[in-house]
């Protein structure tokens, strides 16, 4: 048995994994979906990037989890990547699902130069929060109307400080045992920083023919990828 700790990206909470959790538990594994501070049922809680890192580490340590597979989707790859090196030998594997990855001293927005101005403008205009995504943002990502409606209806504003504060890494991210899941409808090639990590011996690439939110569009396929990663 392994222990999956699932962290969804910006605007989302633990609820985003509802269709994936049963598939993982059916295999006899422990599964803990996480809501990061300031989101979903934890809205209103002040949060910076290191708050989100601690959220993930605290779940692992509070429940004394071992053989942990940390899963970070989209934005959550940044706190999950930092948490992975902080849980030491509790870690079994990291799975980055169509995600950003942390770089020491760099933030989410600094790693996303083409969208930095838009994100920072949204934060400034929304009281320090990144405004939730809309139905238009979900177009072309393999989602049905019901799935898109579910995402948009439950998305909550994302704490802006988590996007602008720099990551802190003590070791080399490429030394972690990791799988990167590239969702092809969101771009056929990994970003240059991810491509560099995939050249190392500890990282492997898995492609899914779906969009940026596979926990909604292809939950069973994503669950299978996570189970395969746990077996590596």
C-alpha positions, 0 to 999 in steps of 0.5 A, a space after each residue: 500500500 502507498 499513500 497518495 497525497 493529492 493537491 489540485 491547482 489554482 482556485 481548486 480544493 480537495 473536491 477536485 479529486 472526487 472522481 479519482 479518489 475511488 479509483 485509487 482506494 479500490 487498489 487498497 491505497 491510502 488517499 488524502 486529497 488536500 485543500 490548500 489554505 485560502 481555497 474552497 472550504 479554507 477560504 479566508 485563511 491568509 496564505 503565502 507560498 510557504 503556507 502551501 508548502 507547510 499544508 502539504 508537509 503537515 498532512 504527511 507528518 500529522 498522519 505519519 504517512 510513509 511510502 508517500 506519492 505526492 501529486 501536484 496539479 498545475 500551480 500546485 506543482 510548485 508547493 508540492 515540489 518543495 514539500 517533496 524534498 522536506 518529507 525526506 525518506 517518507 517520499 516514494 514518488 512525485 507526480 507533476 500533473 501538467 504543472 509548473 515546477 519550482 525553481 529556487 528563488 523563482 515564483 509562479 509568475 516569474 516562471 510564466 513571463 507571458 502571463 505575468 502582467 495579466 496575473 498581477 493585474 488580476 491580483 491587484 484588482 481583486 483584493 490580493 486574489 487571482 480571480 477564478 477561471 471562467 468557462 471560456 478558460 476551459 474551452 478546448 480542454 476536453 471538458 463537457 459542459 457539466 464538467 466545465 460548469 462544475 469547475 467554474 461553480 466551485 472555483 474560489 479566488 486564489 491567494 495572490 501571495 502564493 503566486 508571487 513569493 519565491 520557491 525555496 529549494 535546498 537540493 536539486 529537483 532533478 534528484 527526486 523520483 518523479 513522473 511528469 504528466 503532459 496533457 496534450 490539449 494544453 500544449 504538446 511539449 513540456 516547458 523548457 525547464 521540465 524538458 531539462 528535468 526529463 533528461 535526467 535519470 530520475 524523471 519520466 514523461 507520461 502523455 495524456 490525450 486530454 486537457 489541463 484538468 484530467 481529474 475531470 476529463 479523464 479521471 480513470 486514466 489519470 488514476 491509472 497513471 498515478 498507480 503506475 507511478 507508485 509502482 515505479 
